[in-house]
């Protein structure tokens, strides 16, 4: 029977929206609740307010006893180091590199073209791998990326040390049938993915995320973000 890993992104997503900010106590309690639910991974957002976020991460790292604790790093090597310092006390700490791969998001989020983003991904994943073997790379807006470039980035991330790779349908534009095909194509075109955990993160814009997740698992994915 196939094992499906559940990675909860509640804290990560809320942490990215200023208007939905949680108190320190709320963040810790949510982390505790997720740990009791025995999700496989609890995800944290990138550090913004250095002192407060560092303290929050360190506290959550001390209370999560079962799940892997994965913290998103920023798009600089310095942020990778800072993020690691905040979670290294966890029982099972992990670093998460999230980078845009579609032309629109690469320009909007980091003002870079494809070749520069490719080199950035290599450098950030390698930096994260220096600190831990638990490294994840997420290809943001993967469904709107140029296929050849997407496959090149995924290969680079795995070669640099990522042990988990996530394909993100950030815009929520796929049906279940299309999602299954998307996952199969990635596995076929990127042989390196056969040696890592492949996950999906699906927007529910069309209220089809659950169906897409089921189709992705059937097509070969083993991690689902919730």
Secondary structure as the mmCIF struct_conf table of DSSP 4:
data_model
#
loop_
_struct_conf.conf_type_id
_struct_conf.id
_struct_conf.beg_label_comp_id
_struct_conf.beg_label_asym_id
_struct_conf.beg_label_seq_id
_struct_conf.end_label_comp_id
_struct_conf.end_label_asym_id
_struct_conf.end_label_seq_id
STRN STRN1 UNK A 5 UNK A 8
HELX_RH_AL_P HELX_RH_AL_P1 UNK A 10 UNK A 15
TURN_TY1_P TURN_TY1_P1 UNK A 16 UNK A 16
HELX_RH_3T_P HELX_RH_3T_P1 UNK A 18 UNK A 20
HELX_LH_PP_P HELX_LH_PP_P1 UNK A 21 UNK A 23
HELX_RH_AL_P HELX_RH_AL_P2 UNK A 24 UNK A 36
TURN_TY1_P TURN_TY1_P2 UNK A 37 UNK A 38
BEND BEND1 UNK A 40 UNK A 40
STRN STRN2 UNK A 41 UNK A 44
HELX_LH_PP_P HELX_LH_PP_P2 UNK A 45 UNK A 47
BEND BEND2 UNK A 49 UNK A 49
HELX_RH_AL_P HELX_RH_AL_P3 UNK A 50 UNK A 63
BEND BEND3 UNK A 66 UNK A 67
STRN STRN3 UNK A 68 UNK A 73
BEND BEND4 UNK A 75 UNK A 76
HELX_RH_AL_P HELX_RH_AL_P4 UNK A 77 UNK A 87
TURN_TY1_P TURN_TY1_P3 UNK A 88 UNK A 89
BEND BEND5 UNK A 90 UNK A 90
TURN_TY1_P TURN_TY1_P4 UNK A 91 UNK A 92
STRN STRN4 UNK A 93 UNK A 100
BEND BEND6 UNK A 102 UNK A 102
HELX_RH_AL_P HELX_RH_AL_P5 UNK A 103 UNK A 110
HELX_RH_AL_P HELX_RH_AL_P6 UNK A 114 UNK A 131
BEND BEND7 UNK A 133 UNK A 133
STRN STRN5 UNK A 135 UNK A 140
TURN_TY1_P TURN_TY1_P5 UNK A 141 UNK A 141
HELX_RH_3T_P HELX_RH_3T_P2 UNK A 142 UNK A 144
BEND BEND8 UNK A 145 UNK A 145
HELX_RH_AL_P HELX_RH_AL_P7 UNK A 147 UNK A 160
TURN_TY1_P TURN_TY1_P6 UNK A 161 UNK A 161
BEND BEND9 UNK A 163 UNK A 163
STRN STRN6 UNK A 164 UNK A 169
TURN_TY1_P TURN_TY1_P7 UNK A 170 UNK A 171
HELX_RH_AL_P HELX_RH_AL_P8 UNK A 176 UNK A 189
HELX_RH_3T_P HELX_RH_3T_P3 UNK A 191 UNK A 195
BEND BEND10 UNK A 196 UNK A 196
STRN STRN7 UNK A 197 UNK A 202
TURN_TY1_P TURN_TY1_P8 UNK A 205 UNK A 206
BEND BEND11 UNK A 207 UNK A 207
HELX_RH_AL_P HELX_RH_AL_P9 UNK A 209 UNK A 219
TURN_TY1_P TURN_TY1_P9 UNK A 220 UNK A 220
STRN STRN8 UNK A 223 UNK A 225
#
